[in-house]
Each structure stands twice: as structure tokens, then as C-alpha cells.
Amino acid sequence: MDAVSDVLRLVRLGGAVYLDGEFSAPWCVIGQIDGALCAGYLPPSDRVVSFHLIVEGTCEARLADDPHSAVHVNAGELLIVPQGEAHIMGSTLDDAPVSFGPLMADHLETAPGEVMKLSYGGGGAVTRTVCGFLVCDEAVRNPLLSALPPIFTVDMRNDPRSAWLESSLRFAASEAANSRAGSSIVLGKLSELLFVEALRHCIDALPEDRKGWLAAARDRFVGRALSMMHAQPAHAWTVDELGRNVGLSRSAMAQRFTDLVGQPPMQYLAHWRLQIAAQELMSERKSLAAVAEQVGYESEAAFNRAFKREFGMPPAGWRKNRRSADGAAASANAT
């Protein structure tokens, strides 16, 4: 399994579509996807990734607090805000934006979990969007999501390998427009698929000189080393062994890995082991000793010390806190 798949597998990713919007120029709106909105569609989560698929027309967009982040988005492109930050969208960014907040709050009161339909603007050129979000459990600190730019676009149209996306996008637009039975579930699953494909496009489009986790996952040497560590986290890896397996000397492996990932291989491995442990601790089926062994610790005491350094509390306390938090979220969502 490749490094990107490994990281995505470790988080509980869920998607939902909340808006089928038709905007006519001039228009300018500002919004932020937060826990209150997500709770109307999916269980509350630590991290929210918001996305906007432009089905028809064009728009301008930027982060609310960063004028230099402005991007132009065409039909067939996906606008992604990985941290769920407040962002502005419009036919122009020069007008004072109108807040989405009150409108979304009213909708959630009357139709929680259903796709909201909205027509807004001055009657000019039309831009149609399908908007949604993905949530994941940030208890597991995902290196892939953290490596993404704060706002970016992905062109889903012109890659011959992704011809299936065009029909998928048309299908998404039709589902959002027609509100057929089960549309919310279908759109949610489709949004997860589109996000993964967007990540693949983003990685493929990285400049050759780019550094960071995404570039590392693409690298022919470091990407293979990441995959090996992810596949066998309990193995007593050494830099020398990783280098031999990918065709590099020990020193070249250490240097290349550190340059791209930003930390040495063994430090990354220790961090990755603890992320897996955190995921496993969310289940009550395994003992602490079993989790410690699964991720490569010879003793439960050593595992406890390492886990506390990473998460600020011993694994038993962390598991108890997570169970309480999940229970409270489930109760709140049921009411």
C-alpha cells in the first residue's frame, strides 16, 4: 500500500454535501464550516475540510484574512479549504461579502442533514456550485492533510486518467438538484471520492523542487521508505536497512528523507507508530499491552512514556477521555 493510502486509512474520513447553490453576478459571500454546521450532517469532528465544486460559470475566492490567497475557479474545478477557515467567494471580491451564517442556521433548524438549495445574487451571469465538507478525527495528526496549502484548486477536467470524473460531477450536480431518496448519502460518499482524487492531482502537480510530506510521498526513494515503515510499523527499522531497500546509502537516505519530510526517518517512524496506537486505542477491543506490541514497543512502560510525550497523557487516560468525548458527541447528535 502506498503512503497516501496508509495515511487516509488511519483517519475516520466522512463526507457530506450541504449546499446546491446558484449565484448570479454580482455576488459575494463569506462563510466558515464549523462544528455546528457539520453536526447537522455528520458526527462532530476535530478537523473540517470544506470544498466547493464549480459546476457552471466561474468565481473568485480567497481566505478571509489573507488577500494574497486569492484564486480564480472555473467550471469543473474543485476549490478546497483544508482547515475549514473562513473564506470569501464571489463574482468579485471587491464588494462587501454577505455572511452565510444566519441562512445556514435557519436551514439546519428546519431540515438538518438535507442539502440546502440557495439562489442569490444580482441577476447577472450564473455560477452554480455544489458545496460540502469532509471531517476526520484530528486525534490522529494526519501528515497529509497538514501538508496541504490553506486554499487551493484542482482541475478535475483535463486529465485523461480521470475521464470518469466528468460523469461523476454531472451525477453530483443532478443528485443535488433533484433531491432523490438517499441523495445525502450518495453525495457524501462521492465527496470523499472526489477529495481523494483531488489529493492525487495535487501531488502529481507539485513542482519538482517542492518539499514536504506530499513531495516525499511522490519521491521514488522516500516514498518507498514511507510505504515500508507504514506497512510494518513494529519492525525494528534502521536508516541503513531503509536505504538498502530503496537503493540508497545510509547517509543519502537520511539526508534525502530529512530534506523532504522535515524530520529524520526514525523520528518520523516513532511519530507514526504513536498515531497508529492512538487509532487503535479508540477501540475497546485491545489491551494497552497488545497495542504497544502492535506498534513496536517491547514493554508497556516504554509505550506509556512515549505516548505521554506525544499526547500529553498516558494511553489509558487518553482512551478514557476519547470515549467520554465520543459518547457526549453521540448524545448531542441524537438530540
C-alpha contacts under 8 A as a table, 3 or more apart, distances in Angstrom:
res1	aa1	res2	aa2	distance
1	M	5	S	6.48
1	M	6	D	6.62
1	M	227	S	6.60
1	M	231	A	7.17
2	D	5	S	5.48
2	D	6	D	6.30
2	D	223	G	7.72
2	D	224	R	7.73
2	D	227	S	5.31
3	A	6	D	5.01
3	A	7	V	6.31
3	A	217	A	6.07
3	A	223	G	6.72
3	A	224	R	7.95
3	A	226	L	5.88
3	A	227	S	4.83
3	A	230	H	6.89
4	V	7	V	5.31
4	V	8	L	6.26
4	V	144	L	7.24
4	V	217	A	6.86
5	S	8	L	5.17
5	S	9	R	5.95
6	D	9	R	5.18
6	D	10	L	6.47
6	D	227	S	7.74
6	D	230	H	6.61
6	D	231	A	7.96
7	V	10	L	5.29
7	V	11	V	7.10
7	V	142	N	6.72
7	V	143	P	7.50
7	V	144	L	6.88
8	L	11	V	5.72
8	L	13	L	7.65
9	R	12	R	7.53
10	L	140	V	7.56
10	L	276	I	7.06
10	L	279	Q	6.93
11	V	136	C	5.96
11	V	137	D	5.98
11	V	138	E	7.86
11	V	140	V	6.62
11	V	142	N	7.50
11	V	279	Q	7.75
12	R	135	V	7.79
12	R	136	C	5.18
12	R	137	D	5.83
13	L	134	L	6.66
13	L	135	V	5.72
13	L	136	C	4.66
13	L	137	D	7.48
13	L	192	E	7.50
14	G	42	L	7.45
14	G	134	L	5.40
14	G	135	V	5.30
14	G	136	C	6.53
14	G	188	G	7.31
14	G	189	K	7.68
14	G	192	E	6.77
15	G	42	L	7.85
15	G	132	G	7.44
15	G	133	F	5.81
15	G	134	L	4.23
15	G	135	V	6.42
15	G	187	L	7.95
15	G	188	G	4.44
15	G	189	K	6.13
15	G	190	L	7.92
15	G	191	S	5.71
15	G	192	E	5.42
16	A	41	Y	6.55
16	A	42	L	7.33
16	A	132	G	5.57
16	A	133	F	5.68
16	A	134	L	6.46
16	A	184	S	6.90
16	A	185	I	7.46
16	A	187	L	6.43
16	A	188	G	3.90
16	A	189	K	7.42
16	A	191	S	6.71
17	V	115	V	6.34
17	V	130	V	7.26
17	V	131	C	5.81
17	V	132	G	3.93
17	V	133	F	6.48
17	V	184	S	6.77
17	V	187	L	5.97
17	V	188	G	5.79
17	V	191	S	7.28
18	Y	41	Y	7.88
18	Y	113	G	7.41
18	Y	114	E	6.73
18	Y	115	V	4.55
18	Y	116	M	5.68
18	Y	131	C	6.11
18	Y	132	G	5.21
18	Y	133	F	7.88
19	L	115	V	5.36
19	L	116	M	4.63
19	L	117	K	5.86
19	L	118	L	7.26
19	L	129	T	7.78
19	L	130	V	5.83
19	L	131	C	5.03
19	L	132	G	6.61
19	L	176	A	7.85
20	D	115	V	6.75
20	D	116	M	6.08
20	D	117	K	4.89
20	D	118	L	6.41
20	D	128	R	7.57
20	D	129	T	6.03
20	D	130	V	4.83
20	D	131	C	6.55
20	D	173	A	7.90
20	D	176	A	5.84
20	D	177	A	6.74
21	G	116	M	7.97
21	G	117	K	5.83
21	G	118	L	4.79
21	G	119	S	6.02
21	G	120	Y	7.97
21	G	128	R	5.61
21	G	129	T	5.12
21	G	130	V	6.34
21	G	131	C	7.70
22	E	118	L	6.13
22	E	119	S	4.75
22	E	120	Y	6.52
22	E	126	V	6.72
22	E	127	T	5.89
22	E	128	R	4.47
22	E	129	T	6.51
23	F	27	W	6.73
23	F	118	L	7.98
23	F	119	S	5.75
23	F	120	Y	4.94
23	F	121	G	5.39
23	F	126	V	5.60
23	F	127	T	5.15
23	F	128	R	6.18
24	S	27	W	6.36
24	S	91	S	7.91
24	S	119	S	7.91
24	S	120	Y	6.34
24	S	121	G	4.51
24	S	122	G	5.60
24	S	123	G	5.01
24	S	124	G	4.98
24	S	125	A	5.29
24	S	126	V	4.36
24	S	127	T	6.19
25	A	91	S	5.72
25	A	121	G	5.70
25	A	122	G	5.24
25	A	123	G	6.01
25	A	124	G	4.42
25	A	125	A	5.27
25	A	126	V	6.55
26	P	90	G	7.55
26	P	91	S	5.71
26	P	92	T	6.95
26	P	121	G	5.86
26	P	122	G	5.16
26	P	123	G	7.49
26	P	124	G	6.62
27	W	90	G	5.17
27	W	91	S	5.50
27	W	92	T	6.89
27	W	95	D	7.89
27	W	97	P	7.92
27	W	120	Y	7.35
27	W	121	G	4.91
27	W	122	G	6.62
28	C	88	I	7.03
28	C	89	M	5.68
28	C	90	G	3.94
28	C	91	S	6.43
28	C	92	T	6.46
28	C	93	L	6.49
28	C	95	D	6.46
28	C	96	A	6.96
28	C	97	P	4.74
28	C	98	V	6.30
29	V	88	I	5.69
29	V	89	M	5.51
29	V	90	G	6.16
29	V	97	P	4.50
29	V	98	V	4.58
29	V	99	S	5.81
29	V	100	F	6.61
30	I	64	A	7.59
30	I	86	A	6.92
30	I	87	H	5.69
30	I	88	I	4.38
30	I	89	M	6.45
30	I	97	P	5.58
30	I	98	V	5.93
30	I	99	S	5.02
30	I	100	F	6.11
31	G	86	A	5.48
31	G	87	H	5.87
31	G	88	I	6.74
31	G	99	S	6.01
31	G	100	F	5.26
31	G	101	G	6.53
32	Q	84	G	6.38
32	Q	85	E	5.85
32	Q	86	A	4.24
32	Q	87	H	6.49
32	Q	101	G	7.95
33	I	37	L	6.39
33	I	38	C	7.25
33	I	48	V	6.97
33	I	50	S	6.58
33	I	84	G	5.54
33	I	85	E	7.22
33	I	86	A	7.39
33	I	133	F	7.60
34	D	37	L	5.61
34	D	38	C	6.35
34	D	48	V	7.03
34	D	84	G	7.11
35	G	38	C	5.07
35	G	39	A	5.95
35	G	44	P	5.74
35	G	45	S	6.77
35	G	48	V	7.88
36	A	39	A	5.29
36	A	40	G	6.99
36	A	44	P	7.75
37	L	40	G	5.55
37	L	41	Y	7.38
37	L	104	M	7.65
37	L	105	A	7.78
37	L	108	L	7.59
38	C	41	Y	5.38
38	C	42	L	5.67
38	C	43	P	7.07
38	C	44	P	6.19
38	C	45	S	7.84
38	C	133	F	7.86
39	A	42	L	5.23
39	A	43	P	5.33
39	A	44	P	5.05
39	A	333	N	6.62
40	G	43	P	7.97
40	G	108	L	6.41
40	G	112	P	5.09
40	G	113	G	5.12
40	G	333	N	7.84
41	Y	112	P	6.80
41	Y	113	G	4.31
41	Y	114	E	7.65
42	L	113	G	7.91
43	P	329	A	6.88
43	P	330	A	7.04
43	P	333	N	6.69
44	P	329	A	6.47
45	S	48	V	7.02
45	S	135	V	5.86
45	S	136	C	6.09
45	S	137	D	5.83
45	S	138	E	7.56
46	D	135	V	7.45
46	D	136	C	6.68
46	D	137	D	5.56
46	D	138	E	5.11
46	D	139	A	7.47
47	R	83	Q	6.74
47	R	84	G	7.58
47	R	135	V	5.69
47	R	136	C	5.60
47	R	137	D	6.47
47	R	138	E	5.73
48	V	82	P	7.00
48	V	83	Q	6.01
48	V	84	G	5.15
48	V	133	F	6.54
48	V	134	L	5.84
48	V	135	V	4.72
48	V	136	C	6.90
49	V	80	I	7.23
49	V	81	V	5.88
49	V	82	P	4.34
49	V	83	Q	5.55
49	V	84	G	5.07
49	V	133	F	5.33
49	V	134	L	5.00
49	V	135	V	6.20
50	S	80	I	5.95
50	S	81	V	5.22
50	S	82	P	6.30
50	S	83	Q	7.59
50	S	84	G	5.36
50	S	131	C	7.67
50	S	132	G	5.91
50	S	133	F	4.14
50	S	134	L	6.38
51	F	78	L	6.79
51	F	79	L	5.51
51	F	80	I	4.44
51	F	81	V	6.19
51	F	131	C	5.82
51	F	132	G	5.51
51	F	133	F	5.73
52	H	78	L	5.75
52	H	79	L	5.07
52	H	80	I	6.60
52	H	129	T	6.31
52	H	130	V	5.81
52	H	131	C	4.38
52	H	132	G	6.53
53	L	75	A	7.86
53	L	76	G	6.95
53	L	77	E	6.12
53	L	78	L	4.57
53	L	79	L	6.36
53	L	129	T	5.49
53	L	130	V	5.14
53	L	131	C	6.21
54	I	57	G	7.08
54	I	58	T	6.96
54	I	73	V	7.27
54	I	74	N	6.50
54	I	75	A	4.78
54	I	76	G	5.71
54	I	77	E	5.82
54	I	78	L	6.43
54	I	79	L	7.87
54	I	127	T	7.33
54	I	128	R	6.08
54	I	129	T	4.62
54	I	130	V	6.67
55	V	75	A	5.15
55	V	76	G	5.79
55	V	77	E	7.94
55	V	127	T	7.57
55	V	128	R	5.43
55	V	129	T	5.46
55	V	130	V	7.03
55	V	169	L	7.58
55	V	170	R	7.92
55	V	173	A	7.07
56	E	74	N	7.86
56	E	75	A	4.95
56	E	76	G	7.57
56	E	126	V	7.35
56	E	127	T	5.30
56	E	128	R	4.93
56	E	129	T	7.12
57	G	74	N	6.48
57	G	75	A	5.45
57	G	125	A	7.60
57	G	126	V	6.03
57	G	127	T	4.33
57	G	128	R	6.55
58	T	72	H	7.47
58	T	73	V	5.60
58	T	74	N	4.53
58	T	75	A	5.85
58	T	91	S	7.35
58	T	127	T	5.84
59	C	72	H	6.10
59	C	73	V	5.33
59	C	74	N	6.76
59	C	89	M	6.69
59	C	90	G	5.48
59	C	91	S	5.04
59	C	92	T	7.45
59	C	127	T	7.04
60	E	70	A	7.00
60	E	71	V	5.92
60	E	72	H	4.69
60	E	73	V	6.08
60	E	89	M	5.64
60	E	90	G	5.41
60	E	91	S	5.97
60	E	92	T	6.21
60	E	93	L	6.63
61	A	70	A	5.48
61	A	71	V	5.42
61	A	72	H	6.47
61	A	73	V	7.46
61	A	87	H	7.12
61	A	88	I	5.45
61	A	89	M	4.35
61	A	90	G	6.57
61	A	93	L	7.27
62	R	66	D	6.97
62	R	67	P	6.56
62	R	68	H	7.72
62	R	69	S	5.20
62	R	70	A	4.18
62	R	71	V	6.22
62	R	87	H	5.70
62	R	88	I	5.48
62	R	89	M	6.83
62	R	151	I	7.40
63	L	66	D	5.27
63	L	67	P	6.94
63	L	69	S	6.14
63	L	70	A	7.23
63	L	85	E	7.04
63	L	86	A	6.18
63	L	87	H	4.22
63	L	88	I	6.15
63	L	151	I	7.20
64	A	67	P	7.29
64	A	85	E	7.93
64	A	86	A	5.53
64	A	87	H	4.66
64	A	88	I	5.79
65	D	86	A	7.96
66	D	69	S	5.61
66	D	70	A	7.92
67	P	70	A	6.08
69	S	151	I	7.19
71	V	152	F	7.52
71	V	153	T	7.72
73	V	77	E	6.26
73	V	78	L	7.67
73	V	79	L	7.05
73	V	153	T	7.00
74	N	77	E	5.62
76	G	155	D	6.47
76	G	156	M	5.92
76	G	157	R	5.85
76	G	166	E	7.92
76	G	169	L	7.83
77	E	153	T	6.48
77	E	154	V	5.53
77	E	155	D	4.48
77	E	156	M	5.61
77	E	157	R	7.31
78	L	153	T	5.43
78	L	154	V	5.18
78	L	155	D	6.53
78	L	156	M	7.09
78	L	198	A	7.72
79	L	151	I	7.35
79	L	152	F	5.91
79	L	153	T	4.48
79	L	154	V	6.68
80	I	151	I	5.76
80	I	152	F	5.53
80	I	153	T	6.13
81	V	84	G	5.49
81	V	85	E	6.70
81	V	150	P	5.86
81	V	151	I	4.65
81	V	152	F	6.85
82	P	85	E	7.83
82	P	145	L	6.90
82	P	148	L	6.92
82	P	149	P	7.53
82	P	150	P	6.02
82	P	151	I	6.81
83	Q	150	P	6.63
88	I	93	L	7.38
88	I	97	P	7.05
89	M	92	T	7.82
89	M	93	L	7.02
90	G	93	L	5.93
92	T	95	D	6.58
93	L	96	A	7.75
93	L	97	P	7.78
99	S	102	P	7.25
100	F	103	L	5.59
100	F	104	M	6.20
101	G	104	M	5.34
101	G	105	A	6.17
102	P	105	A	5.07
102	P	106	D	6.24
103	L	106	D	5.28
103	L	107	H	6.32
104	M	107	H	5.02
104	M	108	L	6.18
105	A	108	L	5.23
105	A	109	E	6.43
106	D	109	E	5.28
106	D	110	T	6.58
107	H	110	T	5.30
107	H	111	A	5.74
107	H	112	P	6.99
107	H	116	M	6.97
108	L	111	A	5.29
108	L	112	P	4.39
108	L	113	G	7.25
109	E	112	P	6.23
111	A	114	E	5.68
113	G	184	S	7.46
114	E	184	S	6.51
115	V	176	A	6.80
115	V	179	S	7.66
115	V	184	S	6.77
117	K	177	A	7.97
121	G	124	G	7.71
123	G	126	V	7.79
130	V	172	A	7.83
130	V	173	A	6.77
130	V	176	A	7.33
132	G	191	S	7.50
133	F	191	S	7.78
134	L	191	S	7.59
134	L	192	E	6.96
137	D	140	V	6.22
138	E	141	R	5.45
138	E	142	N	7.08
139	A	278	A	7.26
139	A	279	Q	7.98
140	V	275	Q	5.42
140	V	276	I	7.79
140	V	278	A	6.50
140	V	279	Q	6.65
141	R	146	S	8.00
141	R	275	Q	6.85
142	N	145	L	5.67
142	N	146	S	6.27
143	P	146	S	5.13
143	P	147	A	6.12
143	P	213	W	6.77
144	L	147	A	5.23
144	L	148	L	6.82
144	L	213	W	6.51
144	L	214	L	6.59
145	L	148	L	5.48
147	A	212	G	6.65
147	A	213	W	6.10
147	A	214	L	6.58
148	L	214	L	7.90
149	P	152	F	6.41
154	V	198	A	6.07
154	V	201	H	6.81
154	V	202	C	6.76
155	D	158	N	6.98
156	M	159	D	6.98
156	M	162	S	7.28
156	M	165	L	6.84
156	M	166	E	7.65
156	M	198	A	7.49
157	R	162	S	7.47
157	R	163	A	7.38
157	R	165	L	7.41
157	R	166	E	6.59
158	N	162	S	7.84
159	D	162	S	5.41
159	D	163	A	6.91
160	P	163	A	5.47
162	S	165	L	5.45
162	S	166	E	7.75
163	A	166	E	5.86
163	A	167	S	7.66
164	W	167	S	5.65
164	W	168	S	6.35
165	L	168	S	4.77
165	L	169	L	5.95
166	E	169	L	5.17
166	E	170	R	6.29
167	S	170	R	5.08
167	S	171	F	6.03
168	S	171	F	4.92
168	S	172	A	6.11
168	S	190	L	7.94
169	L	172	A	4.99
169	L	173	A	6.24
170	R	173	A	5.15
170	R	174	S	6.21
171	F	174	S	5.07
171	F	175	E	6.11
172	A	175	E	5.13
172	A	176	A	6.15
172	A	187	L	6.36
172	A	190	L	7.52
173	A	176	A	5.23
173	A	177	A	6.12
174	S	177	A	5.11
174	S	178	N	6.03
175	E	178	N	5.42
175	E	179	S	5.94
175	E	180	R	6.59
175	E	183	S	5.87
175	E	187	L	7.25
176	A	179	S	5.80
176	A	183	S	7.06
176	A	187	L	7.61
179	S	183	S	5.90
180	R	183	S	5.41
182	G	185	I	5.52
182	G	186	V	6.35
183	S	186	V	5.06
183	S	187	L	5.92
184	S	187	L	5.28
184	S	188	G	6.05
185	I	188	G	5.09
185	I	189	K	6.32
186	V	189	K	5.40
186	V	190	L	6.15
187	L	190	L	4.97
187	L	191	S	6.00
188	G	191	S	5.14
188	G	192	E	6.58
189	K	192	E	5.23
189	K	193	L	6.51
190	L	193	L	5.06
190	L	194	L	6.15
191	S	194	L	5.06
191	S	195	F	6.12
192	E	195	F	5.16
192	E	196	V	6.41
193	L	196	V	5.28
193	L	197	E	6.31
194	L	197	E	5.07
194	L	198	A	6.01
195	F	198	A	4.90
195	F	199	L	6.25
196	V	199	L	5.10
196	V	200	R	6.44
197	E	200	R	5.06
197	E	201	H	6.33
198	A	201	H	5.09
198	A	202	C	6.08
199	L	202	C	4.94
199	L	203	I	6.19
200	R	203	I	5.21
200	R	204	D	6.19
201	H	204	D	5.10
201	H	205	A	6.12
202	C	205	A	5.23
202	C	206	L	6.46
203	I	206	L	5.43
203	I	214	L	6.07
203	I	215	A	6.94
203	I	218	R	6.99
204	D	218	R	7.83
206	L	210	R	6.46
206	L	215	A	7.05
207	P	210	R	5.39
210	R	215	A	6.21
211	K	214	L	7.59
211	K	215	A	5.42
211	K	216	A	7.02
211	K	259	D	7.27
211	K	260	L	4.86
211	K	261	V	7.13
212	G	215	A	5.43
212	G	216	A	6.16
212	G	260	L	5.17
212	G	261	V	5.03
212	G	262	G	6.71
213	W	216	A	4.89
213	W	217	A	6.14
213	W	260	L	6.72
213	W	261	V	5.06
214	L	217	A	5.21
214	L	218	R	6.54
215	A	218	R	5.18
215	A	219	D	6.23
215	A	260	L	6.76
216	A	219	D	5.08
216	A	222	V	5.66
216	A	223	G	5.63
216	A	257	F	7.42
216	A	260	L	5.38
216	A	261	V	5.97
217	A	222	V	6.67
217	A	223	G	4.20
217	A	224	R	7.81
217	A	226	L	7.09
218	R	222	V	7.84
218	R	223	G	5.62
219	D	222	V	5.42
219	D	223	G	5.04
219	D	224	R	7.81
220	R	223	G	5.63
220	R	224	R	6.36
221	F	224	R	5.40
221	F	225	A	6.41
221	F	246	V	5.66
221	F	247	G	7.60
221	F	248	L	7.84
222	V	225	A	4.91
222	V	226	L	6.09
222	V	253	M	7.70
222	V	256	R	7.20
222	V	257	F	5.78
223	G	226	L	5.11
223	G	227	S	6.24
224	R	227	S	5.04
224	R	228	M	6.24
224	R	246	V	6.69
225	A	228	M	5.16
225	A	229	M	6.29
225	A	242	L	6.04
225	A	243	G	7.92
225	A	245	N	7.95
225	A	246	V	6.84
226	L	229	M	5.24
226	L	230	H	6.04
227	S	230	H	5.06
227	S	231	A	5.96
228	M	231	A	5.09
228	M	232	Q	6.16
229	M	232	Q	5.30
229	M	233	P	5.21
229	M	235	H	7.86
229	M	237	W	7.53
229	M	269	L	6.70
230	H	233	P	5.49
230	H	272	W	7.59
232	Q	235	H	5.53
233	P	269	L	7.22
233	P	272	W	7.63
233	P	273	R	6.02
233	P	295	V	5.69
233	P	296	G	6.60
234	A	273	R	7.63
234	A	293	E	7.41
234	A	294	Q	6.11
234	A	295	V	4.56
234	A	296	G	3.62
234	A	297	Y	7.43
235	H	296	G	6.45
236	A	296	G	7.40
237	W	241	E	6.56
237	W	242	L	6.97
237	W	266	M	7.89
238	T	241	E	5.25
238	T	242	L	6.31
238	T	266	M	7.32
239	V	242	L	5.13
239	V	243	G	6.04
239	V	250	R	5.79
239	V	253	M	6.86
239	V	254	A	6.53
239	V	265	P	6.78
239	V	266	M	7.32
240	D	243	G	5.14
240	D	244	R	6.24
240	D	249	S	7.00
240	D	250	R	4.57
240	D	253	M	7.85
241	E	244	R	5.13
241	E	245	N	6.19
241	E	250	R	7.84
242	L	245	N	5.18
242	L	246	V	6.39
242	L	250	R	7.87
242	L	253	M	7.42
243	G	246	V	5.35
243	G	247	G	5.83
243	G	248	L	4.56
243	G	249	S	5.39
243	G	250	R	5.35
243	G	252	A	7.65
243	G	253	M	5.23
244	R	247	G	5.15
244	R	248	L	5.84
244	R	249	S	6.59
244	R	250	R	7.59
245	N	248	L	7.77
248	L	252	A	5.92
248	L	253	M	5.69
249	S	252	A	5.15
249	S	253	M	5.99
250	R	253	M	5.19
250	R	254	A	6.20
251	S	254	A	5.17
251	S	255	Q	6.10
252	A	255	Q	5.15
252	A	256	R	5.92
253	M	256	R	5.32
253	M	257	F	5.93
254	A	257	F	5.36
254	A	258	T	6.04
254	A	264	P	6.37
254	A	265	P	6.61
255	Q	258	T	5.26
255	Q	259	D	5.98
255	Q	264	P	7.97
256	R	259	D	5.18
256	R	260	L	6.25
257	F	260	L	5.40
257	F	261	V	5.80
257	F	262	G	7.58
257	F	263	Q	7.42
257	F	264	P	6.46
257	F	265	P	6.38
258	T	261	V	5.37
258	T	262	G	4.96
258	T	263	Q	4.78
258	T	264	P	4.78
258	T	265	P	6.93
259	D	262	G	5.65
259	D	263	Q	7.60
261	V	264	P	7.76
263	Q	267	Q	6.45
263	Q	268	Y	6.35
264	P	267	Q	5.39
264	P	268	Y	6.28
265	P	268	Y	5.13
265	P	269	L	6.15
266	M	269	L	4.93
266	M	270	A	6.18
267	Q	270	A	5.20
267	Q	271	H	6.33
268	Y	271	H	5.11
268	Y	272	W	6.09
269	L	272	W	5.00
269	L	273	R	6.10
270	A	273	R	5.26
270	A	274	L	6.53
271	H	274	L	5.33
271	H	275	Q	6.43
271	H	310	E	7.80
272	W	275	Q	5.06
272	W	276	I	6.40
273	R	276	I	5.26
273	R	277	A	6.24
273	R	295	V	5.33
273	R	296	G	7.50
274	L	277	A	4.79
274	L	278	A	6.09
274	L	295	V	7.44
274	L	306	A	7.92
274	L	307	F	6.44
274	L	310	E	7.56
275	Q	278	A	5.11
275	Q	279	Q	6.40
276	I	279	Q	5.12
276	I	280	E	6.23
276	I	295	V	7.14
277	A	280	E	5.04
277	A	281	L	6.08
277	A	291	V	6.11
277	A	292	A	7.28
277	A	295	V	6.61
278	A	281	L	5.10
278	A	282	M	6.70
278	A	315	P	7.92
279	Q	282	M	5.50
279	Q	283	S	7.66
280	E	283	S	5.68
280	E	286	K	7.52
280	E	291	V	6.77
281	L	284	E	6.80
281	L	286	K	7.40
281	L	288	L	7.77
281	L	291	V	7.43
281	L	315	P	7.52
281	L	319	R	5.76
282	M	319	R	6.27
282	M	322	R	6.98
282	M	323	R	7.21
283	S	286	K	6.83
284	E	287	S	7.61
286	K	290	A	6.03
286	K	291	V	6.49
287	S	290	A	5.16
287	S	291	V	6.36
288	L	291	V	5.13
288	L	292	A	6.09
288	L	300	E	7.05
288	L	315	P	7.45
288	L	316	A	7.42
289	A	292	A	5.05
289	A	293	E	6.23
289	A	299	S	7.52
289	A	300	E	5.43
290	A	293	E	5.19
290	A	294	Q	6.11
291	V	294	Q	5.01
291	V	295	V	6.47
292	A	295	V	5.56
292	A	296	G	6.43
292	A	297	Y	5.19
292	A	298	E	7.39
292	A	299	S	7.08
292	A	300	E	5.94
292	A	303	F	5.75
293	E	296	G	5.20
293	E	297	Y	5.29
293	E	298	E	6.34
293	E	299	S	7.55
293	E	300	E	8.00
294	Q	297	Y	7.63
297	Y	300	E	7.05
297	Y	302	A	6.65
297	Y	303	F	5.81
298	E	302	A	7.35
299	S	302	A	5.40
299	S	303	F	6.44
300	E	303	F	4.97
300	E	304	N	6.08
301	A	304	N	5.06
301	A	305	R	6.36
302	A	305	R	5.24
302	A	306	A	6.28
303	F	306	A	5.22
303	F	307	F	5.98
304	N	307	F	5.21
304	N	308	K	6.09
304	N	314	P	5.54
304	N	315	P	6.25
305	R	308	K	5.28
305	R	309	R	6.37
305	R	314	P	7.24
306	A	309	R	5.20
306	A	310	E	6.41
307	F	310	E	5.14
307	F	311	F	5.97
307	F	312	G	7.59
307	F	313	M	7.16
307	F	314	P	6.13
307	F	315	P	6.28
308	K	311	F	5.27
308	K	312	G	4.75
308	K	313	M	4.41
308	K	314	P	4.75
308	K	315	P	7.05
309	R	312	G	5.69
309	R	313	M	7.49
311	F	314	P	7.78
311	F	318	W	7.93
313	M	317	G	6.35
313	M	318	W	6.15
314	P	317	G	5.50
314	P	318	W	6.19
315	P	318	W	4.92
315	P	319	R	5.99
316	A	319	R	5.21
316	A	320	K	6.31
317	G	320	K	5.08
317	G	321	N	6.18
318	W	321	N	5.14
318	W	322	R	6.16
319	R	322	R	5.18
319	R	323	R	6.14
320	K	323	R	5.17
320	K	324	S	6.25
321	N	324	S	5.15
321	N	325	A	6.11
322	R	325	A	5.01
322	R	326	D	6.02
323	R	326	D	5.20
323	R	327	G	6.08
324	S	327	G	5.10
324	S	328	A	6.17
325	A	328	A	5.17
325	A	329	A	6.18
326	D	329	A	5.10
326	D	330	A	6.14
327	G	330	A	5.13
327	G	331	S	6.24
328	A	331	S	5.14
328	A	332	A	6.17
329	A	332	A	5.11
329	A	333	N	6.06
330	A	333	N	5.11
330	A	334	A	6.14
331	S	334	A	5.12
331	S	335	T	6.51
332	A	335	T	5.36
